[in-house]
Structures are given as C-alpha cells and as structure tokens.
Amino acid sequence: MNTERQVRLFRNGRNQALRIPRDLELPGRAATLRKEGSRLIVEPLVGPSLLDVLAKLKPLDEEFPRISRPPAEPVEF
C-alpha cells in the first residue's frame, strides 16, 4: 500500500486544512498534531486500555452471596 501522496491544502475559516484520503484515515474522532522541523505529524489519540480503567476502580466493600453450583447434567453428542 502506498502511504504517501500529494494533497491540496485549503482554508477553512481562519485555519489551514487538508482532506485526508479514505485509505489514510485515522481511527477515532481526535488526534494530536505536532511539528518537528518542517514536518507536521498527526497521530490518533489513544484512549486508555481496559486494564488502565479497571486499575483505577475502587475495590468493592460489600460481600457477594455464594452461588451454589449444581453438578453439570450429562450431555450426549
């Protein structure tokens, strides 16, 4: 896949903008833009992982009731 192509810049109000071709679209609805020398680098914002979210949850203080597990019934295949 060719990941380089020439694009046109245009004005959107007081901002300069460019249209990103469909095959180069970034995931999500937000991105980070930074300038390194004469290059502009656009990176998608990555949300926290599920493990990060779970690590921030407070432990529950309540006890859950025991659930009895009856033995499994035989199954014929």
Secondary structure as UniProt FT lines:
FT   STRAND          9..12
FT   TURN            13..14
FT   STRAND          15..18
FT   HELIX           22..24
FT   STRAND          31..36
FT   TURN            37..38
FT   STRAND          39..44
FT   HELIX           50..55
//
